[in-house]
Amino acid sequence: MKSMKGLAEPSVDMRRIVGSHDILFICLDTLRYDAAVCEEQAGGTPALDRYGPWRKCQAPGNFTYPSHHAMFAGFLPAAYETTRLADRELLFFPKHIGLGRKVPEGAFGFSGSTIVEGLAGVGYDTWCVGGVAFFDKRSDMGKVFPGYFQKSYWNPSFAPPVKDSTKNQVDLILKKIAAAEKSPPIFLYLNVDAIHYPNHFYLEGAKKDSLKSHRAALRYVDGELGRLFAGWKGLRGQTFVICCSDHGTCYGEEGCWSHGINHPAVLTVPYKHFVL
């Protein structure tokens, strides 16, 4: 739906969310939209399905690095039918750049270079739990995104080749929030990398990655997110969740493999937001 001014009607009022809720931003790195919907329809992702259907969206970028620069600037995946920048729903709006510098209805206008900085500026404790190499802090480039946050965590057990990577990330988060004070509110970004390559080990007997093993990885992740949601609800107050992919990936479609290329399987991603 569009408002009289052409902007998307807000599905949530972030001005009411910010300050009153923890915010949990979960990126299911590399998750394809078609894989997410197939598992939703098959009942393979009950923890995520509980909070509504996936929205079909346009990816902000075709691989992790550009996509996250856009998302951390407030430009989350846009509805698939969006045909111009002014029509996209913005949960977070960078007040000092473009779009007439007028905060859209329902958006939280932030100051600073990222939503992380903006939320810290209004009292949030900002955390990052990394996954893929762009968050591992072992290289100069791998320090960029974690450097946005007041607290950042990564260790080799969170890396894509580790079959229990999501379990290890959730274990750390539950431990940290159990020890955290109830105030201030927390903004936590989680980069889930189990769906990223390699993922063949989530499908019994598989020797190489495929769309089937991609879906199997999502089923594994869903189980761990169910544990995270239950633990977070038990330990914290009201929480707003943003859950999406940063980009998809190819498994041989039209001769294309992996991501970092402009193929529909890469540029079409699932998105949802909800309150726990």
C-alpha positions as CSV (number, residue, x, y, z in Angstrom):
1,M,0.0,0.0,0.0
2,K,1.1,3.6,-0.7
3,S,0.3,6.7,1.3
4,M,-0.9,9.9,-0.4
5,K,2.7,11.0,-0.7
6,G,3.8,7.8,-2.5
7,L,5.8,6.4,0.4
8,A,5.1,2.8,1.6
9,E,2.6,2.7,4.4
10,P,4.6,1.8,7.6
11,S,4.0,-1.7,8.9
12,V,5.5,-0.7,12.3
13,D,6.1,2.6,14.1
14,M,9.8,2.5,14.9
15,R,9.5,5.7,16.9
16,R,7.5,3.6,19.4
17,I,9.9,0.7,19.2
18,V,13.2,2.5,19.7
19,G,13.8,3.1,23.3
20,S,11.1,0.7,24.5
21,H,12.3,-2.5,23.0
22,D,15.5,-4.5,22.6
23,I,16.3,-4.8,18.8
24,L,17.6,-8.1,17.4
25,F,18.8,-7.9,13.8
26,I,19.4,-11.4,12.4
27,C,21.0,-11.8,9.0
28,L,20.7,-15.3,7.6
29,D,23.7,-14.8,5.4
30,T,23.2,-16.0,1.8
31,L,19.7,-17.4,2.3
32,R,17.7,-17.6,-1.0
33,Y,14.1,-16.5,-1.1
34,D,12.9,-19.6,-2.9
35,A,14.6,-21.9,-0.3
36,A,13.0,-19.9,2.6
37,V,9.5,-20.2,1.1
38,C,9.9,-23.9,0.3
39,E,10.8,-24.6,3.9
40,E,8.1,-22.4,5.2
41,Q,5.5,-24.3,3.1
42,A,7.0,-27.7,4.1
43,G,6.9,-26.9,7.8
44,G,10.7,-27.1,8.0
45,T,11.1,-23.8,9.9
46,P,8.6,-23.7,12.7
47,A,10.5,-21.1,14.8
48,L,10.5,-18.5,12.1
49,D,7.1,-19.5,10.7
50,R,5.5,-18.6,14.0
51,Y,6.1,-14.9,13.3
52,G,4.5,-14.7,9.9
53,P,5.4,-15.4,6.2
54,W,8.5,-14.3,4.4
55,R,8.3,-11.1,2.3
56,K,9.8,-11.3,-1.1
57,C,12.4,-8.5,-1.3
58,Q,15.2,-7.0,-3.3
59,A,18.7,-7.6,-1.9
60,P,20.6,-4.4,-1.0
61,G,23.7,-5.9,-2.6
62,N,24.9,-9.0,-4.4
63,F,27.4,-10.1,-1.7
64,T,27.9,-9.5,2.0
65,Y,30.1,-6.4,2.1
66,P,28.0,-4.0,-0.1
67,S,24.8,-5.4,1.3
68,H,25.8,-4.7,4.9
69,H,27.0,-1.2,4.2
70,A,23.5,-0.5,2.8
71,M,21.7,-2.2,5.7
72,F,23.7,-0.6,8.4
73,A,22.9,2.8,6.8
74,G,19.2,2.0,7.2
75,F,18.5,0.6,3.7
76,L,17.2,-2.9,4.5
77,P,15.8,-5.2,1.7
78,A,13.1,-3.4,-0.2
79,A,9.8,-5.0,-1.2
80,Y,10.1,-6.9,-4.5
81,E,7.6,-4.7,-6.2
82,T,9.3,-1.5,-5.3
83,T,10.1,0.6,-8.4
84,R,11.7,3.7,-6.9
85,L,13.6,4.7,-3.8
86,A,10.8,6.8,-2.5
87,D,8.5,3.8,-2.4
88,R,10.5,1.7,0.0
89,E,9.6,1.3,3.6
90,L,12.3,2.6,5.9
91,L,12.5,1.5,9.5
92,F,15.5,3.6,10.0
93,F,16.1,6.9,8.2
94,P,19.5,8.7,8.0
95,K,18.4,12.2,8.8
96,H,21.2,14.1,7.1
97,I,21.3,12.6,3.6
98,G,19.0,12.6,0.7
99,L,15.3,11.9,0.3
100,G,14.5,15.5,1.2
101,R,15.9,14.9,4.7
102,K,12.4,14.5,6.0
103,V,11.9,11.4,8.2
104,P,9.1,9.2,6.7
105,E,6.1,8.3,8.8
106,G,6.9,5.4,11.0
107,A,10.7,5.5,10.6
108,F,13.2,6.3,13.3
109,G,15.4,9.1,12.2
110,F,18.9,8.6,13.3
111,S,22.1,10.7,13.4
112,G,25.5,9.3,12.6
113,S,27.0,7.2,9.9
114,T,25.1,3.9,10.7
115,I,22.0,2.7,12.5
116,V,24.4,1.3,15.1
117,E,25.8,4.7,15.9
118,G,22.3,6.2,15.8
119,L,20.9,3.7,18.3
120,A,24.0,4.0,20.6
121,G,23.3,7.8,20.6
122,V,19.9,7.2,22.1
123,G,21.1,4.9,24.8
124,Y,21.4,1.4,23.3
125,D,24.2,-1.0,24.2
126,T,25.3,-2.3,20.7
127,W,26.5,-5.8,20.2
128,C,27.7,-7.8,17.2
129,V,28.1,-11.5,17.0
130,G,30.0,-12.3,13.8
131,G,30.0,-15.2,11.4
132,V,31.5,-14.8,7.9
133,A,35.0,-13.4,7.3
134,F,33.7,-9.8,7.0
135,F,33.0,-10.0,10.8
136,D,35.9,-12.1,12.0
137,K,38.3,-9.2,13.0
138,R,41.3,-11.2,11.7
139,S,41.9,-8.7,8.9
140,D,41.6,-5.0,8.4
141,M,38.4,-5.5,6.3
142,G,37.1,-8.0,8.9
143,K,37.3,-5.3,11.5
144,V,35.2,-2.7,9.7
145,F,31.7,-3.9,10.6
146,P,32.5,-5.1,14.2
147,G,34.1,-1.7,14.7
148,Y,30.7,-0.1,14.5
149,F,29.6,-1.8,17.7
150,Q,30.4,-1.2,21.4
151,K,30.8,-4.9,21.9
152,S,31.7,-7.5,19.2
153,Y,32.3,-11.2,19.4
154,W,33.8,-13.7,17.0
155,N,35.8,-16.9,17.4
156,P,36.7,-19.7,15.0
157,S,33.8,-21.9,16.2
158,F,31.4,-19.3,14.6
159,A,32.9,-19.7,11.1
160,P,31.1,-21.2,8.1
161,P,33.0,-24.5,7.9
162,V,31.9,-25.4,11.5
163,K,28.8,-27.5,11.5
164,D,27.7,-26.2,14.9
165,S,28.4,-22.6,14.1
166,T,24.9,-21.3,14.9
167,K,24.6,-23.3,18.1
168,N,27.9,-21.8,19.2
169,Q,26.7,-18.3,18.4
170,V,23.4,-18.8,20.3
171,D,25.3,-20.3,23.3
172,L,27.4,-17.2,23.5
173,I,24.4,-14.8,23.2
174,L,22.4,-16.6,25.8
175,K,25.3,-16.5,28.2
176,K,26.0,-12.8,27.6
177,I,22.4,-11.7,27.9
178,A,22.0,-13.7,31.1
179,A,24.8,-11.7,32.6
180,A,23.6,-8.3,31.2
181,E,21.7,-5.7,33.1
182,K,18.1,-5.2,32.1
183,S,18.9,-1.6,31.2
184,P,20.0,-0.2,28.9
185,P,18.2,-1.8,25.9
186,I,20.3,-3.9,23.6
187,F,20.7,-3.7,19.9
188,L,22.3,-7.0,18.8
189,Y,23.3,-7.9,15.3
190,L,23.8,-11.6,14.5
191,N,25.4,-12.8,11.3
192,V,24.3,-16.5,10.9
193,D,26.6,-18.1,8.4
194,A,25.5,-21.8,8.4
195,I,23.6,-21.3,5.1
196,H,26.7,-19.8,3.4
197,Y,29.0,-22.3,1.8
198,P,30.1,-24.9,2.8
199,N,26.7,-26.3,3.7
200,H,26.8,-29.9,2.3
201,F,27.4,-31.4,5.7
202,Y,23.8,-30.5,6.8
203,L,22.4,-33.0,4.3
204,E,23.3,-36.6,5.1
205,G,25.5,-38.2,2.5
206,A,26.1,-35.0,0.5
207,K,29.6,-34.4,-0.9
208,K,29.0,-31.0,-2.3
209,D,26.8,-27.9,-1.7
210,S,23.4,-27.8,-3.4
211,L,20.0,-26.1,-3.1
212,K,19.0,-29.1,-1.0
213,S,21.8,-28.8,1.4
214,H,21.1,-25.0,1.5
215,R,17.6,-25.8,2.7
216,A,18.9,-28.4,5.2
217,A,21.2,-25.7,6.6
218,L,18.1,-23.4,7.1
219,R,16.3,-26.1,9.0
220,Y,19.3,-26.5,11.3
221,V,19.4,-22.7,11.8
222,D,15.7,-22.5,12.6
223,G,16.1,-24.9,15.5
224,E,18.8,-22.8,17.0
225,L,16.8,-19.6,16.4
226,G,13.9,-21.2,18.3
227,R,16.3,-21.7,21.2
228,L,17.5,-18.1,20.9
229,F,14.0,-16.6,20.8
230,A,12.9,-18.7,23.8
231,G,15.9,-17.7,25.8
232,W,15.7,-14.0,24.9
233,K,12.0,-13.8,25.9
234,G,12.8,-15.5,29.2
235,L,15.7,-13.1,30.0
236,R,14.8,-9.8,28.4
237,G,11.9,-7.5,27.9
238,Q,10.0,-6.7,24.7
239,T,12.1,-7.3,21.6
240,F,11.7,-6.2,18.0
241,V,13.3,-8.6,15.5
242,I,14.5,-7.9,12.0
243,C,15.3,-11.1,10.2
244,C,16.4,-11.2,6.6
245,S,19.1,-12.4,4.1
246,D,21.7,-10.0,2.7
247,H,21.8,-11.8,-0.7
248,G,21.1,-15.2,-2.2
249,T,23.4,-17.5,-4.1
250,C,23.4,-19.7,-7.3
251,Y,23.9,-23.4,-7.6
252,G,24.3,-23.7,-11.4
253,E,21.3,-21.8,-12.6
254,E,22.0,-20.5,-16.2
255,G,25.6,-21.6,-15.5
256,C,26.0,-19.3,-12.5
257,W,27.6,-20.2,-9.2
258,S,27.8,-18.6,-5.8
259,H,27.1,-14.8,-5.4
260,G,28.7,-11.5,-6.1
261,I,26.9,-11.5,-9.4
262,N,23.5,-10.1,-10.5
263,H,21.4,-13.1,-10.9
264,P,17.7,-13.3,-9.7
265,A,18.6,-16.1,-7.2
266,V,21.2,-13.7,-5.7
267,L,19.1,-10.5,-5.8
268,T,15.9,-11.9,-4.4
269,V,15.8,-12.4,-0.6
270,P,13.4,-13.2,2.3
271,Y,12.6,-10.6,4.9
272,K,10.3,-10.3,8.0
273,H,10.1,-8.2,11.1
274,F,8.1,-8.9,14.2
275,V,7.9,-8.5,18.0
276,L,8.8,-11.5,20.2
